[in-house]
């Protein structure tokens, strides 16, 4: 495997390895992230390779008692998965094909979370249709106003909320 391709695969490995874990070094990957990577890169297709296959192989290649796999163990896992994923190809071609799926990829939720538009959700996330106090939490563009829209800012004048004669006491006495 020539080195440029390997470094692309390794970069992807590192990106998925640190996904969701700020303290991760990127040198080893949890089973959860391994399976996320297999899913998002299309190694796991739900037919030839299922999530069960991915879990079994993950547990097979990792060091006993460890919760993560290293890049070397990851390569070992890919050697096993590629044969299932690309039946009928030689192990070398299958491995190249799997690495082809992986190189340059990164976890799909990098960046801001987009508002979902699936099924009946857009009604719930469309701020222009909000009513009542919820309406005041967003400006016209649908951007949240943060604390200001959520809180009745307190009036510390010492008068009761809707009292019409606020500020008149001193004139009367």
N, C-alpha and C positions, 0 to 999 in steps of 0.2 A: 504494500500500500504506500503510494508516494506521500511525502510528508505534508504537502500543502493540503491535500484532501483530509489527512488525519487531523491537521490543526483545526480545520473547519468543523470536523466532527467533535473534536475535543472542546472547541469553543461552545458548541451547542450543548455538549455534556455539562460544561461548567454553568451555562446559563440556566439549564434546567435543574442543576444540582443546588443552586442557591435560591431557586424560586421559592417564595413564601417563607424563607428563613434568612433573615438579615445576618445572622451570625455564622452562616455556613461559609466554609472556605472555598467551596467549588471543587474540592478534590474528591469528595465522595457524595453519593446520591442516595436518598432514601427510596424505599420501595414505592411510596406514593408518587414521588417525582419521576421515578423510572417509568411507572405506568402512565403518568401524564405525558411524558416524552414519547413513549411508544404510541400512545393514542394520537397525539397532535401531529406527529411526523408521519403517521400512516403506517407504522410498522405493525401495530395492532389493527387489523381490519375487521375483526369481529367474526371472520369466517376461518381463514387459515390460522390466524393468530388471535386468540381471545385474551381477555384480561386474566383468566385463570392461567393460561400458558405463560403470560408475562410474569405473574406472581411466582409460579413454580420455578421458572428459570432464574428469577431474581434470587429466590431462596437457595437455589442450587449453587449459584456462583459466589454468593457472599461468604465471607469468613464466618465460621460457626460463632454464634453469640453476637455477631456484629449487626447493627441495624442499617448499615449503608454498604454500598459497593464502591470500589475505586474505579478509576478509568480503565485499568487493566481488566478488572472483573467485568466491567461494562462491555469491553470488547469481547470477552469470553461469552457473555450473555448474547451479544449480537450474533456471534458465530452460530449459536444454537437457534436463535429466533429466525435468522435469515433463511435457514434451510426449510423451516416450516412455512415462512412467508412466501418464498419464491421456490416452490416445489419444481423440480425438473431443471433447475439451473445448477451449475456446478457450485460447490461451496464458495469458491472464490468470487464467481459472478454474483451469487446471491448476496454475499457480504458487501460487495461493491454497491449493489442495488439498494441494500438497506442503508448503507452509509450515504448513498445519494439522497435518500429520503430525509436524512437527519441533518446533513451539513448545512450550516448557515441558518438553521431554524432557531427560534427562541420561543419561550412560553407565550401563549397567545394573549394573556391578559396583561402584557407589559403596557404601561401607560395608564390613562384614566379609565375607569370602568364606564362603559357606555350604558345609557339607559336601555333596558331591554325593550324590544318591540315584538315580542313573541306572543301569539295568542291574544288574550284579553288584557294584556298588561299595558298597552299604550294608553288606555283610558286612565289607568291608575298613575301613570308617570307624566301625563300631560298636565302641566301646572296651570294652563290657561282655563282648564275646566274646574279648578278647585273653587270651593265656596267657603263662606264663613271665615273663621279665623285662619284657616289654612291658606286662604287666598292671599292674606297679607304677608305671608312668609316668603313670597317670591315676587321679583319685579316682572315687568312686561316680558322680558326675554326668557323668563322661566328660571332665572338664576336665583338661588336662595339668598335671602338677606341675612342669614346667620342669626345671631342673637337678637338683633334689633327687631326682626320680624316675629320673634318668638316670645318676646317679653313685653309686657306693658311697662314702659319705662316709668319708674315711680316718681310721683310728684311729691316732693318733700316740703311743700309750702305749709303744711300743717292744717290745711282745710280738707274737709270731706270731699271725695271725688267730684260729684256733680254740683257742688255748692255754688250758686250763682253769685253770692256776694263776696267772693274771695277778694281779699285785699281791701275791704271797706271798713274793717273794725276801727282803725285809727281815726277815720274821718268822723265816726259817730261819737267818739268819746273824747 
